[in-house]
Amino acid sequence: MELTLVYSTRFGQAQKIMDTLAQQWTQVGLSCRLHSVAEVQRDPELLSQAQAAVLGAPIYFGAFDPDFIKLVAQHHAHLNTIPSAFFVVCFAAGSPQATDQVEVIKLSRQFLRQTGWDPALTQGFAGALRYSQYGWFKKRFVHWIAKRAGVPSDIRHDLEMTDWAQVQAFGNRFVDGMLGKPIENAKWL
């Protein structure tokens, strides 16, 4: 079975997570095709012909990318007929504060209701703070948010917060589900 992997990203973390999942699945003999939202917008058959799909996107300042929302809404009927999974990348997913994690779940559930998609597996991953890619104001604003959330960071250095063992476990659970094994804790959203 071939997996179609579609990501939306601004600073590269969702793509990095998807690349890691593609590597993991390729190592167990699955064929993976990786596409950005822009590629699927140009050629919708990349997703409409998928046998199985995993989509991942970040939440930035409380919102998903409008192009990602539109893409999923357009393809939700097909996605609901094939093995599919969804992951969210967000600073708050790795926050030590439960209220931040609840907000990620709330925004993700709202997105799924809005688009009509019901993936078999959902997960949230902490992202990264890419200070080296931010402008002067955003760098300081994000640093302030991190400090407020109790996350130690230094604007002179990027901060990787993704739990790669959690990413691998998500990948294993999705493959188990595709093979007909029960998926434990399939939906945290």
C-alpha positions, 0 to 999 in steps of 0.5 A: 500500500502506498501512503500519501503524506501531505504537510503544511508548514511555515518554518519547516517543523511539520515537514521535518516530522513528515520526513521522519515518518516517511523514513520510518515507514519506508524502512518497513517496506511501505511506499511513501509520497510526500507533498506540500499543500501547494503541490496538492492544490496544483494537482488534486489527484495526488490526494484524491487517488490516495490509498492511505493518507497522513496529513500534518499541519501547524497551528500558528497563533491559534489558527491553521493555514487557510489553504490547509483547511480548504484542501482538507474540506475539499478532500474529506469525503475521500479521506474518510473512506481510506486509512488516514491520520492527522497530526498537529504541530504546535508549541502549546502541544509540548507546554507543561501547562494543561490549559495550553494543551487543552487549547490545542485539542479544542482548535484541532477538534474545531478544525476536524468538525469544520472540514468534515474529516474523521481520521482514524488517528490524531496526535499533537506534537510540540514544534520548534522555536526557530528564532533564527528565522524570525524577525526582530519583533516576532523573535521577542514576542515568541520568546516572551510566550515561551517564558510565560509558559515556563519553557526556557529558551534563548533567542540566540539559539533555535529550540527543538521541542518535538518528542521524536519518540512520540513521533515514532510511536504515532507512526507505529500506531498508524501502521498497526491500524492499516494492518488491521490491528487495534489502535490504542488511544487513537484519538487524543483530540 
